[in-house]
């Protein structure tokens, strides 16, 4: 099976263990009046408040990590359906967000890094936000939703960031293709590490006037203003709130650092000071170097606890902003007619197997991402869903819940039925892939409710199979 050219449609997926085992805001002009209005049921169309975090793994109290202070997100989960087993399609922001917002898997778009804009190669694709705009919704863009420089600017009636790049996959040269080129690439990456440390390999608890200058504070403020404007306009809206934390550098107001004591921070069972491939696992499962923090240097146990604390402080900071935005929705009297989505683009490893990043991680911590959907009409609100879902499913789900015409072109599948019956029979699996800088797909993983299977190609080839129910730390390769 050619993973680089195949289209992973759920109707054609192989069962686990078969085929794969064998082988500064700019305001846009108001768009013209859309020709088609959203279909009305017995009530006015539901609004959408779409909140996305960046690099957030499932370290939330409601997800079973009691050390982390997340009262607002926990409350949101208690009012909606929390998806325990939700997975990204690519453990890196640009490709993950492209997949989520375009509705196509990375193997269809061929976008495997942060630079290309999907519209350059696929001008006929209609993005998540554009679909709502085209069907009568007023769309508001606040914060990071697509990726830096490749925002789908035209899809926002108000706000959104100006797209800085219109380049597609064809505008970028492929990366290494041989072992020698691979070693040369690693050498170049190491040479650039020292400069990167100054911007990412740090944490900071800010105070005073610096608190009001934090990007996520301003994104939440802008979202709150959009909610107020939407209430006055009294028309169906789709408001995005893209928060950049807990992405490195781990910077947040000091009050959120004060929620934690470094001596109480537990280290992962498989903590290592440097990236380390577990015994019995393929070399390709762990990259030689980490990409976000502790770049090209070891992490002591003391430093590791400090950085985990800083990461959690950033999660608590996100939680505070989520609480402010939801409170504004309630104050505007819009809560009962608005669907709220909280999600993240992918997960993150915090020292598991010595890795301090998401890039290249086809492990549970790298691909598992929080997803909470609160639809006031749903029968399953307040429950936890353990069925397998994917970030790519969010787009068709929101279209379904809002009664809009279905976008027949996109991949992914509506998970709306799970909002009414979180325990219904559901046989889907989740796919995530990785590509090493233009070489093509070099790793693919498939996850069902019990197992994670992965294959790696080229340098470090091999496979692993993990019983996630009985081996949550992913220490034993059953393959």
C-alpha positions, 0 to 999 in steps of 0.5 A: 500500500502506497501511503504517500499517494493513497487517500485514507477514506474511512470507508476503505480503511483496512482493519488493524493488523491486516494490510499495514502489518504486511508491508497584529490583526488586520480587518477584512472587508465585509464579503458579498451577501452569500447566495445560500442561507443555512437551513433552518430547522424549528429554531434559528441556526446554531452558532459556533465558537471554535477554540483551539489550543496549540501543542496541548496534550491531554494533561487536563484534570478531566482527562485524568491528570489531577495535578493540573488546574483546569477548572474552566475546561473541566466544567466545559467537559461536564456540560458537553461530550469529552472525547477521550480518544481523539487523534491528530493526523500529523504531529506538527502544527501546519500539516495538522491544522491544514488537515483539520481546516481543509478536511483532507488527510496529509496524504491527500494534500501532500502537506507535511511541513509548516510552509505550504498553503493548501489553497495554492495547490488545491484552489477548489478546496473549501475550508472549514471557515469558508464553508460556513461563510459561504452558507450564510454565517458571519465568520470572525477570526481571532488568533492562530487557527491555520498557521503563521503566514498561511491563514485562509484570510478570505474565509473571515468576514471580520478579523483573521490574519493577512496571508503572507504566503501563497506558496504550495507544495511544489514551491519547496524542494524535497529533503534528504533521500539517502542515509548520507543526506540524512546525516547532513540534514541532522548536522545542519539542524544541530548547527541551528540549535543554539539560535533556536534555544534563545526563542523556544528552550526557556520558560518565564513567569511574567508579571506586571504590565507584561501580563496584558501584553501576552498574545493569548490574553489579547486573542481572548479579548478580541474574541470577547469583542467579537461575541459582543458584536455578534450579539448585536448583529443577531445573525448566525456566527462562526467565531474562532479563538486560536490560543498559542499556548502551551506552545514553547516558549513556556511563558505565562503570567506568574499566578499560573506558575504559583498554582504548582510546586516543583517538588510535586511534579512527577516525571514520566515512567520512561523519562530519559535525559536525551532521546532514547529508543526503547529496547525492542522498538524501531530506531525510526520511532524516536528522532535523534534530536528533540525539536522544541525544548532541551534542544541538543542537550540533556535534561536533568530531572530537576530541569525536567520538573521545572519545564513540566511545571511551566508547561502546565502553567501555560495550560492553566493560562489557556484554561483561564482564557477559555473561561473568560470567553465562555463567560462572555458568551453567557453574558451575551445570552448566546450560550443556549444557541451556540455550539462550543468546540475546544480542541488542540492541533496535536499532543506533546511529549514531556520527557517520555523517552527523552523527547520534548516535542511533538515533531515526529512523534507517532506515540500516544502522547504526540498524537492524542489531543483533547476534544470537547464538544458542547451542543446544548441539544445533545443527549449525551452531554456530561458523558465521556466518549471513548470511541476513536475519533480524529481532528479531521472529523470536526469539520464535517461534524460541525456542518452536520450539527448546524444543518448545512449542506454536506461538503461531499468532497472532504474526508473525515466523518461526522461524529455527531451521532456520538454526541447523543450516544457516546457509547454507541457501536463505532468501528472507526480507527485513527491515522497519523503520519510523519514525513521527514522533510520531503522524503515522503511518508516515513512513518504511519500509525493506526489506533483503535480502542485497544492497540496502536500499530506503527510502521517506519520506512527508510532510515530506522525502519521497523514496526511496533504494536502496543496494547494501550489498555495494559501498557499506557507507558508504551514500553513493550513492543508486541510486534 
